[in-house]
Amino acid sequence: MASSDPYATWQLTPDLEQFLSVAGEFLRSDPATHTVLLTACETLRTQGLHVYGDGVPHFGIRAAGDGIVEGVFVWTPPHRLALSPLADKAAVDDLAALLYDAGEKLTGAGAERDTAEAFARAWQRHTGTTAEVAVHDRLYRLGTLTPPAPAPQGAARVVTEADRELLIRWHREFGEALGEPRAMASGTWADSRIAYGGITLWETPDGTPVAMAGRTRRVAGQVRVAPVYTPAAHRGRGYAGAATAEVSRAALAEGASEVLLFADSANPTSTGLYERLGFRPVRDFAQYDFGH
């Protein structure tokens, strides 16, 4: 429901702990919808404020006059602004105006579909720049895990330090295949995932890695499967599905209450695979890129 509180305002801070002290309960109230925001904050908390680049992170909270949090954002320049769903379109316009007046140079924004579109249009109105959809994502939640049967030959294993160069190469290839800039440098990303066992490889019987499936750290009970990648030479053999099933099973075994993932809603191959594994649609998201 849109807020009618005339005293609702945006509060901005560069202080992550201050942001979480106010917005934490709001974020944990809907871990699935807030998965990107929760994961970004946990990564910043555990790996430092410059893990996503040299820019200073910005955090924002939309609070009513009584202090109840209605929405938040996390922005790690030079990447896209990440917004929680905002039913109140005045809040969207207020944020666009506030950031524009402060001279901020946004490269884009992402949120659930309606909020992302509303913010993109508001940013266009205030800045006169272009706003184009870069990605249409669908958020999925795992219901009953249904591993592929029969499974492809081979087995899954969690990465070790010996896999670092492979992870760096595959992370780069994955970004190139998507045509999307990676949020984190490939070496930093590989070190992070190795540290907590955040990537599972599928190997053929002779020990050749042929696919990977990753998972984020557990935050507020939720774990998100990402990334899932199979090099072109090994596609079409069920390796990605087997790796995804294994990483999902492990997340549940370790106590995750929700296993989530994003998939390109326009790609029937990936959405079909995840739905066969037991993932069910939650809601649609969109990522916009802004011109200058």
C-alpha positions in Angstrom: 0.0 0.0 0.0 1.3 3.4 -0.9 2.2 5.6 2.1 0.1 8.8 2.7 2.4 10.0 5.5 3.4 13.6 4.6 6.4 13.3 6.9 7.9 10.2 5.2 11.5 11.1 4.2 14.7 9.5 2.8 17.6 9.3 5.2 21.1 8.8 3.6 24.2 7.5 5.2 27.6 6.1 4.2 27.6 4.1 7.5 26.8 0.4 6.9 26.3 -0.5 10.6 24.0 2.5 11.2 22.0 1.5 8.1 21.6 -2.1 9.3 20.7 -1.0 12.8 17.7 0.8 11.3 16.9 -1.2 8.2 17.9 -4.7 9.3 14.5 -5.7 10.6 12.8 -4.5 7.5 15.2 -6.4 5.2 14.8 -9.6 7.3 11.0 -9.3 7.1 11.1 -10.5 3.5 14.4 -12.2 2.8 13.5 -13.5 -0.6 12.4 -10.1 -2.0 15.4 -8.5 -0.4 18.0 -11.1 -1.3 20.2 -8.8 -3.3 20.2 -6.1 -0.7 20.9 -8.6 2.1 23.7 -10.3 0.2 25.3 -7.0 -0.8 25.3 -5.8 2.8 26.7 -9.0 4.1 29.5 -8.9 1.5 30.3 -5.4 2.5 30.3 -6.3 6.1 32.5 -9.3 5.8 34.9 -8.2 3.0 35.1 -4.4 3.4 33.4 -1.4 1.9 35.5 -1.4 -1.2 35.0 -5.0 -2.3 32.8 -3.9 -5.2 35.2 -1.1 -6.3 36.8 2.1 -5.2 33.5 4.1 -4.9 32.1 4.9 -1.4 28.9 2.9 -0.8 25.7 4.8 -0.1 22.7 3.6 1.9 19.3 5.0 2.1 16.2 4.5 4.2 12.6 5.7 3.5 11.0 6.1 6.9 7.5 7.3 7.9 7.0 10.0 10.5 6.6 7.3 13.1 10.0 5.7 12.2 8.6 2.7 10.4 10.8 1.8 7.4 9.0 1.7 4.1 11.9 1.1 1.7 15.7 1.1 1.3 18.4 1.3 -1.2 22.1 0.1 -1.4 24.4 1.7 -4.0 28.0 0.6 -4.6 29.4 2.9 -7.3 30.0 2.4 -10.1 27.4 -0.3 -10.1 23.6 0.0 -10.4 21.5 1.3 -7.5 19.6 -1.5 -5.8 16.2 -0.7 -4.4 13.6 -2.5 -2.3 10.1 -2.6 -3.7 8.4 0.8 -3.3 4.6 1.0 -3.7 4.6 4.7 -3.1 5.6 6.3 -6.4 6.2 9.7 -4.6 9.0 7.9 -2.7 10.5 6.9 -6.0 10.4 10.4 -7.3 11.7 11.9 -4.1 14.7 9.6 -4.2 15.5 10.4 -7.9 15.2 14.1 -7.1 17.4 13.8 -4.0 20.2 12.0 -5.8 20.1 14.3 -8.8 20.2 17.4 -6.6 23.2 15.9 -4.8 25.0 15.6 -8.2 25.2 11.8 -8.1 25.9 10.0 -11.4 23.9 6.8 -11.5 24.8 4.3 -14.1 21.6 2.3 -13.6 19.1 0.9 -11.1 17.6 -2.5 -10.3 14.6 -3.6 -8.3 11.4 -5.5 -8.7 9.9 -4.7 -12.1 7.4 -2.0 -11.2 9.8 -0.1 -8.8 12.7 -0.4 -11.3 10.5 1.1 -14.1 9.2 3.9 -11.9 12.6 4.9 -10.7 14.0 4.8 -14.3 11.2 7.1 -15.5 11.7 9.4 -12.5 15.5 9.6 -13.2 14.8 10.4 -16.8 12.4 13.2 -15.8 15.0 14.8 -13.5 18.1 14.3 -15.6 17.0 14.2 -19.2 19.1 11.1 -19.7 18.1 7.8 -21.3 17.0 4.7 -19.4 17.0 1.3 -21.1 16.2 -2.1 -19.8 19.4 -4.2 -19.5 18.1 -7.4 -17.9 14.7 -8.9 -17.1 15.2 -11.3 -14.2 12.7 -13.6 -12.5 13.3 -14.6 -8.9 12.7 -18.2 -8.1 12.3 -20.0 -4.7 13.0 -23.7 -4.3 10.0 -25.8 -3.4 10.7 -29.6 -3.4 14.2 -30.3 -4.8 14.0 -32.7 -7.7 17.5 -33.7 -8.8 17.9 -34.6 -12.5 17.4 -38.3 -13.2 19.4 -39.8 -14.5 22.2 -37.6 -13.3 25.1 -37.1 -15.8 28.2 -39.1 -15.2 30.6 -37.7 -12.7 30.3 -36.1 -9.3 30.2 -32.8 -7.4 32.9 -31.3 -5.2 33.4 -28.0 -3.4 36.3 -25.9 -4.7 39.7 -25.5 -3.0 42.5 -23.1 -3.4 43.9 -25.2 -6.2 40.9 -24.2 -8.3 41.5 -20.5 -8.1 42.8 -19.9 -11.6 39.9 -22.0 -13.0 37.4 -19.9 -11.1 38.9 -16.6 -12.2 38.7 -17.7 -15.9 35.2 -19.0 -15.6 34.0 -15.8 -13.8 35.4 -13.7 -16.6 33.8 -16.0 -19.3 30.5 -15.9 -17.5 30.5 -12.1 -17.5 31.4 -12.0 -21.2 28.6 -14.5 -22.0 26.1 -12.3 -20.2 27.4 -9.1 -21.6 27.1 -7.7 -18.1 30.0 -6.1 -16.0 30.8 -8.2 -13.0 30.2 -6.6 -9.6 33.5 -7.8 -8.2 37.0 -8.3 -9.7 37.4 -11.9 -10.7 40.4 -12.6 -8.3 38.6 -11.1 -5.3 35.4 -13.0 -6.2 37.4 -16.3 -6.5 39.1 -15.8 -3.1 35.8 -14.9 -1.4 34.0 -18.0 -2.7 36.9 -20.3 -1.9 37.0 -19.0 1.7 33.5 -20.2 2.5 33.1 -23.1 0.0 30.8 -21.0 -2.1 31.3 -22.8 -5.4 30.5 -26.4 -6.3 32.1 -28.0 -9.4 30.7 -30.9 -11.4 33.5 -33.1 -12.7 33.4 -35.9 -15.2 34.7 -39.4 -14.1 38.2 -38.5 -15.2 38.3 -35.4 -12.9 37.6 -32.7 -15.6 35.6 -29.7 -14.3 32.7 -29.1 -16.7 30.3 -26.8 -14.8 30.0 -24.7 -11.6 27.1 -23.6 -9.4 27.7 -21.1 -6.6 25.8 -20.0 -3.6 25.9 -16.8 -1.5 26.5 -16.8 2.3 23.4 -17.5 4.3 21.8 -14.3 5.5 18.4 -14.1 7.2 17.9 -17.8 6.4 18.1 -17.3 2.6 20.8 -18.5 0.3 20.9 -17.6 -3.4 22.3 -19.9 -6.1 24.7 -17.8 -8.3 26.4 -18.1 -10.6 25.6 -21.2 -12.7 28.0 -21.6 -15.6 28.9 -24.3 -18.1 31.6 -23.6 -20.7 30.2 -23.8 -24.3 32.0 -27.0 -25.1 30.3 -28.9 -22.2 26.7 -27.6 -22.6 23.6 -29.7 -23.3 24.7 -32.7 -21.1 23.0 -31.9 -17.8 26.0 -30.7 -15.9 24.6 -27.3 -14.9 21.4 -29.0 -13.6 23.4 -31.5 -11.6 25.6 -28.8 -10.1 22.6 -26.6 -9.2 20.8 -29.5 -7.5 23.9 -30.4 -5.5 24.6 -26.8 -4.3 20.9 -26.4 -3.4 20.9 -29.7 -1.5 24.0 -28.6 0.4 22.4 -25.2 1.3 19.3 -26.9 2.7 21.5 -29.5 4.6 23.4 -26.6 6.2 20.2 -24.9 7.5 19.0 -22.6 4.8 15.2 -21.9 5.1 15.0 -20.5 1.6 17.0 -21.3 -1.5 16.6 -18.7 -4.3 17.9 -17.9 -7.7 17.5 -15.4 -10.5 17.0 -16.5 -14.1 16.5 -14.5 -17.3 12.7 -14.6 -17.8 13.2 -14.6 -21.6 15.4 -17.7 -21.6 13.2 -20.8 -21.7 16.2 -23.1 -21.4 17.3 -21.8 -18.0 13.8 -21.2 -16.6 12.7 -24.7 -17.7 15.8 -26.3 -16.1 15.2 -24.5 -12.8 11.5 -25.3 -12.7 12.3 -29.0 -13.3 14.6 -28.9 -10.3 11.7 -27.6 -8.2 12.2 -23.8 -8.3 9.0 -21.8 -8.5 8.6 -18.1 -9.6 8.3 -15.5 -6.9 8.3 -12.1 -8.7 9.9 -10.3 -11.7 12.8 -7.9 -11.4 14.4 -5.5 -13.9 17.8 -3.8 -14.3 18.0 -0.5 -16.1 21.0 1.3 -17.6 21.1 5.1 -17.6 22.7 7.3 -20.3 24.7 10.5 -19.7 
